[in-house]
Amino acid sequence: MADDILRKRRSGGRAANTARRSQSLFAQMPWRIPLNTDRPTEPLREEGVQAIHDGAMRILEEIGIEFLNEEALELFREAGCTVNGTNVRMGRDWVMEMLSTAPAQFDITPRNPDRKITIGGGHILFGNVSSPPNYWDLEIGRKVSGTRAQCANLLKLTQYFNCIHFAGGYPVEPVDVHASVRHLDVVFDKMTLTDKVAHAYSLGAERVEDVMEMVRIAGGLTEEQFAAKPHMYTNINSTSPLKHDIPMIDGCLRCIRKGQAVIVTPFTLAGAMAPVTMSGAVTLSIAEALSAIALFQYVRPGAPCVIGTFTSNVDMKSGAPAFGTPEYMRATQMTGQMARYYGLPMRASGVCAANVPDGQAMWETSNSLWSAVQSGTNIVYHAAGWLEGGLIASPEKFVMDCEVIQMIQRYLEPEVVATSPDDIAIDAIKEVGPNGHFFGIQHTQDRYEDAFYQPFVSDWRNYEAWELAGGLWTAERAHRLYKEIVAGFEPPPMDDGIREELEAFVTRRKAEGGAPTDF
Amino acid sequence: MADDILRKRRSGGRAANTARRSQSLFAQMPWRIPLNTDRPTEPLREEGVQAIHDGAMRILEEIGIEFLNEEALELFREAGCTVNGTNVRMGRDWVMEMLSTAPAQFDITPRNPDRKITIGGGHILFGNVSSPPNYWDLEIGRKVSGTRAQCANLLKLTQYFNCIHFAGGYPVEPVDVHASVRHLDVVFDKMTLTDKVAHAYSLGAERVEDVMEMVRIAGGLTEEQFAAKPHMYTNINSTSPLKHDIPMIDGCLRCIRKGQAVIVTPFTLAGAMAPVTMSGAVTLSIAEALSAIALFQYVRPGAPCVIGTFTSNVDMKSGAPAFGTPEYMRATQMTGQMARYYGLPMRASGVCAANVPDGQAMWETSNSLWSAVQSGTNIVYHAAGWLEGGLIASPEKFVMDCEVIQMIQRYLEPEVVATSPDDIAIDAIKEVGPNGHFFGIQHTQDRYEDAFYQPFVSDWRNYEAWELAGGLWTAERAHRLYKEIVAGFEPPPMDDGIREELEAFVTRRKAEGGAPTDF
């Protein structure tokens, strides 16, 4: 089908002309930090919250978590926890005491202070897809290994869309760049193509330190200024069940000691690396996340930490991960209740199992994004561009997801549900009466321009007008917008001196051999 | 693009072979009446609810509603309302007194009592798309006028899917059947192809009476048995702004006098036939709906009535209706708050503006279906098969929507969020430990089969397996399932005598000329 679409696209005609329209025709919503005032959807009653809490505490007290990182083991010993080999058991009183210093809300300030994000406190933020090894677009029409050029194009989309608040991990893994220096090239691209909050992979000391240094340089900061408040973050996954590996914990310790933020996201797939029951999988996830966050609070009380959820279920037929399922939604909502119980900001994701940007992709992604809203999630990873359970990044999917995210942003604007006398509009209803319409009246004219969400990739024309314009399905329209955005992309301004300093740093670190690749 | 898909489909090969798999491979969820225990999303605070209530009452008291139906005007006069020509004003005390007799919950029992539905009381029901004049499928690949054959096929889908609880209006308007006898043919098809709750259009006395008679015959009921409780319903729209036409009110009066149910659904499109503000459009909708429901309660206290919402917004560019927008979602949620305020069951819809069953279709439809869940809606019209703002019915869209509806049904099952000790699964977590997995353990084996939602049109395989199986996009997979379902369809059993009586009724009424076509 992708081949068919491409051939049609290349054949030009009326539809191709439409695609050549100026980019200025594409109005998007302004940059803002949405505030989610909806009462969260809470499937657990109080006793359910207590059951999961008690279960997580029993895991920490009776079963323990494996920490492979020696430094972490030493810290746990120092804190009075029970350490047997790599197994760490910790009492619930100690865990809750440690959590008491974790902030419920904090800011991260990137090189452009106007792009500062607030994590927690009812805000909800969206970021690009991170880490797929593969890439798919309508023009290529098949799954291919990611490249630096594709990665850069997806970073351009990340920067272009105001509804994308932060630049997560690599939007696609550029496997054409050697792993030892990949972080240097991609983070250079990220620093120069975007001015939004960036992320460091905790995949070895050198990588984390290099990224922190590059974020410092890009921000024109002294070491002291950098360490004074969060300018970036790392996100780690536990090795479920019940394990934290060496580099992930190392990266977090490096970040928090320099005042940067960490997100701890277990990947507890119910029926595979977690119990087949959703509350069991959530309980395991909570225990794994809290064990690390408690450690980080012990090391640096008040360190900005986020509890992440990546609890889903397997496909009963194949054992493969499924995403955007009813079970996924409920797990996310349950985790939201637990995050509020512990007073921690929360991360969730925009995910799907679909292989191409079609109907299934959008109902699965809608399910996951709306469950983020319903759960009171504060930071949504992979919110744009994700396919095939995270194995594929797609620019068409990125553009389509941004429409859904913009609609969520609009949905959260209080004006939509305002009920002042002017909103209730009795005078306008009286004026129009039973035989008129509201198109022309002053009440409408005064509000028309901003009254409703205006889409950029949805086509709201009737069938005949849509057909006349080429009869393009959504993925095809998204492809054209992606091409337009990349063609017209202008990087955010950067001081020449800073750019040279970044280049010099990359050159020097490459000369030194980059980072070890034995991870 | 539809042409491309069709050509590929016809070319056969591996993918075509896959499509020939037995229908028994297609497992769907059982028939059940889902109970929605989620706390509704309520964007209005108490003062917002009061502002809309007061606005609606002021419309009824100060502006009045036009009732073109003479009988209705006489009834309003008799009830003490202020009638000037066709304008009816009614005091809020009278309205609230009338509403006090409306049931918050009632049942409708079709010819198969196992298909009884409960409307209200936290239940949520889904029905097929109703009334599009046009049809689209992948094989035809363009918009065409509806036919009786297409209508019958969509009725087969309505019957086939357990998640579809009732047969709404004609799933596509069969314009190849003369309007005078169309209701006889389509309702005959509906009575014989389905055993679910049916609907009568209030488009003239003969049509309503004929349908009630056919439902009575199909159920093997005496006139007394038919009138003793609801066996079917009608759904009417007001002529917004501020007007109820003659046949719609007539049809409702005929239904309630024979003990049947009515749904009153204003179509208040913000910026067109309603104020440009969403709360204003909701207020107008509430006033229009309550004026009719108050009348019906006056005529028959306790008559089963449902308040419907069809409040959306126009496209700012074209003035065309938009659906599944953020504004639509909020209007639905606000109407849910008002329906609970008045103690009435509520109807909403599954809608989109998209012209084909693609990504946009599914994010718009997901938005509308989830807002039905969030608003506490009891009965969801147009939940499967709707395209182009209701102007097109599509079997592919029908199948795709049923996947979303099944996921909602699964989402609402309490087992998903159970937190018994067995669910929290501490023993299983202990058993597996840090180095195992949960695939093989007894805790998983005991629960595996029913642990997770199992899809029928979603493809959860990885890209390579999906590609090997033909690389079919969602709409194409849905097309094949639609063909399989129709090919293997077996109508629900019907007594030969009843079938003959139905046939005789249709023959007689056709001989009498059917119904007038001057509506």
Interface residues (C-beta under 8 A of the other chain):
Chain A: M1 A2 D4 I5 K8 D38 R39 T41 E42 P43 L44 E47 G48 A51 I52 D54 G55 R58 I59 E62 I63 I65 E66 N87 N134 W136 R142 K143 P241 L242 K243 A270 G271 A272 M273 A274 P275 V276 T277 M278 S279 G280 T283 L284 N313 V314 D315 M316 K317 S318 G319 A320 A322 T325 P326 E327 M329 R330 M334 A353 A354 N355 V356 P357 D358 G359 Q360 A361 M362 W363 E364 T365 S366 N367 W370 Q374 E388 G389 L391 I392 M400 E403 V404 M407 I408 R410 Y411 V416 V417 A418 T419 S420 P421 D422 D423 I424 A425 I426 A428 I429 K430 V432 G433 P434 G436 H437 F438 F439 H443 T444 R447 Y448 E449 A451 F452 Y453 Q454 V457 S458 D459 W460 R461 N462 Y463 E464 A465 W466 E467 G471 L472 W473 T474 A475 E476 A478
Chain B: M1 A2 D4 I5 R7 K8 D38 R39 T41 E42 P43 L44 E47 G48 A51 I52 D54 G55 R58 I59 E62 I63 I65 E66 N87 N134 W136 R142 K143 P241 L242 K243 A270 G271 A272 M273 A274 P275 V276 T277 M278 S279 G280 T283 L284 N313 V314 D315 M316 K317 S318 G319 A320 A322 T325 P326 E327 M329 R330 M334 A353 A354 N355 V356 P357 D358 G359 Q360 A361 M362 W363 E364 T365 S366 N367 W370 Q374 E388 G389 L391 I392 M400 E403 V404 M407 I408 R410 Y411 V416 V417 A418 T419 S420 P421 D422 D423 I424 A425 I426 A428 I429 K430 V432 G433 P434 G436 H437 F438 F439 H443 T444 R447 Y448 E449 A451 F452 Y453 Q454 V457 S458 D459 W460 R461 N462 Y463 E464 A465 W466 E467 G471 L472 W473 T474 A475 E476 A478
